[in-house]
Amino acid sequence: MAKERSHDHEFEIRFFESVLGRDPGYTEVVEILGSLYTKHGRIADGLKMDRRLVKLQPANATAHYNLACSLALSRRKSDALRSLRNAIDLGYRDFDWMQQDPDLEALKAHPEFLSLLDQLKPQS
């Protein structure tokens, strides 16, 4: 069963890589590949896709958020915080997810991350 799942995700990755090879600006595929790479431990490849998506869609708050996640997973805290700030400046507002997102674990004790959370915290 585990071998089947491994084969399935490898097939899925190869499929989307071939689609992207034919259409390098296909933003939905760039986003899907970034997620697949990261999900399967290919953090550096996920980071490349997230950077690419931000270049293709510089005003996309979610793209900046995903880039922040990849940077955090790569232990590039200051770059991750800068990208997270960009995401918020562009309209990212999911306080609950940001607070619990395991991809951001490396940032959770950082004062700037806590400040960003305070900025997004819903007012009572």
C-alpha positions as CSV (number, residue, x, y, z in Angstrom):
1,M,0.0,0.0,0.0
2,A,2.8,2.5,0.9
3,K,4.6,1.6,-2.3
4,E,1.4,2.3,-4.2
5,R,1.0,5.7,-2.6
6,S,4.6,6.5,-3.4
7,H,4.1,5.6,-7.0
8,D,0.9,7.6,-7.2
9,H,2.6,10.8,-6.0
10,E,5.5,10.3,-8.3
11,F,3.2,9.8,-11.2
12,E,1.3,12.9,-10.2
13,I,4.5,15.0,-9.9
14,R,5.7,13.7,-13.3
15,F,2.4,14.5,-14.9
16,F,2.3,18.1,-13.6
17,E,6.0,18.6,-14.5
18,S,5.2,17.6,-18.1
19,V,2.2,20.0,-18.2
20,L,4.5,22.7,-16.9
21,G,7.1,21.8,-19.5
22,R,4.6,22.6,-22.2
23,D,3.2,25.7,-20.5
24,P,5.7,27.3,-18.1
25,G,3.3,30.1,-17.2
26,Y,0.5,27.8,-16.1
27,T,0.1,29.3,-12.6
28,E,-2.3,26.7,-11.3
29,V,0.2,23.9,-12.2
30,V,3.1,25.9,-10.6
31,E,1.0,26.1,-7.4
32,I,0.1,22.4,-7.5
33,L,3.7,21.3,-8.0
34,G,4.9,23.5,-5.2
35,S,2.4,21.9,-2.9
36,L,3.2,18.3,-4.1
37,Y,7.0,18.9,-3.8
38,T,6.7,20.2,-0.2
39,K,4.2,17.5,0.8
40,H,6.6,14.8,-0.3
41,G,9.7,16.4,1.3
42,R,11.2,18.1,-1.7
43,I,11.4,21.4,0.1
44,A,14.0,23.0,-2.3
45,D,11.8,22.1,-5.3
46,G,8.7,23.5,-3.5
47,L,10.6,26.7,-2.8
48,K,11.5,27.0,-6.5
49,M,7.9,26.7,-7.4
50,D,6.8,29.2,-4.8
51,R,9.3,31.7,-6.0
52,R,8.2,31.1,-9.5
53,L,4.5,31.7,-8.6
54,V,5.4,34.9,-6.8
55,K,7.1,36.1,-10.0
56,L,4.2,35.1,-12.1
57,Q,1.6,36.6,-9.7
58,P,3.3,39.3,-7.5
59,A,0.0,40.6,-6.1
60,N,-1.2,37.1,-5.0
61,A,-1.2,37.1,-1.2
62,T,-1.5,33.3,-1.0
63,A,1.5,32.9,-3.2
64,H,3.6,35.0,-0.8
65,Y,2.2,33.1,2.1
66,N,3.2,29.8,0.5
67,L,6.6,31.2,-0.2
68,A,7.0,32.2,3.4
69,C,6.1,28.6,4.4
70,S,8.8,27.2,2.1
71,L,11.3,29.6,3.3
72,A,10.5,28.7,7.0
73,L,10.8,25.0,6.2
74,S,14.3,25.9,4.6
75,R,15.2,27.6,7.9
76,R,15.5,31.0,6.2
77,K,13.7,32.9,8.9
78,S,14.3,36.5,7.9
79,D,13.3,35.8,4.3
80,A,10.2,33.9,5.5
81,L,9.1,36.8,7.8
82,R,9.6,39.2,4.9
83,S,7.4,37.1,2.6
84,L,4.8,36.7,5.4
85,R,4.7,40.5,5.8
86,N,4.3,40.8,2.0
87,A,1.4,38.3,2.2
88,I,-0.3,40.3,4.9
89,D,0.3,43.6,3.1
90,L,-1.4,42.1,0.0
91,G,-4.4,41.0,2.0
92,Y,-3.7,37.6,3.6
93,R,-5.9,37.4,6.7
94,D,-6.2,33.8,7.9
95,F,-5.2,34.3,11.5
96,D,-6.3,30.8,12.7
97,W,-4.3,28.9,10.0
98,M,-1.2,31.1,10.4
99,Q,-1.3,30.4,14.1
100,Q,-1.4,26.6,13.7
101,D,0.4,26.1,10.3
102,P,3.1,23.5,10.9
103,D,5.2,24.9,8.0
104,L,5.7,28.0,10.1
105,E,6.9,26.2,13.2
106,A,10.4,27.6,12.9
107,L,9.0,31.2,13.2
108,K,6.5,30.8,16.0
109,A,8.7,32.0,18.8
110,H,10.1,34.9,16.8
111,P,9.0,38.4,18.0
112,E,8.2,39.6,14.4
113,F,6.0,36.6,13.8
114,L,4.1,37.3,17.1
115,S,3.7,40.9,16.0
116,L,2.2,39.8,12.7
117,L,-0.2,37.5,14.5
118,D,-1.2,40.4,16.8
119,Q,-1.8,42.5,13.6
120,L,-4.2,39.8,12.3
121,K,-5.9,38.8,15.5
122,P,-9.6,39.3,15.3
123,Q,-10.9,42.1,17.5
124,S,-13.2,41.1,20.3
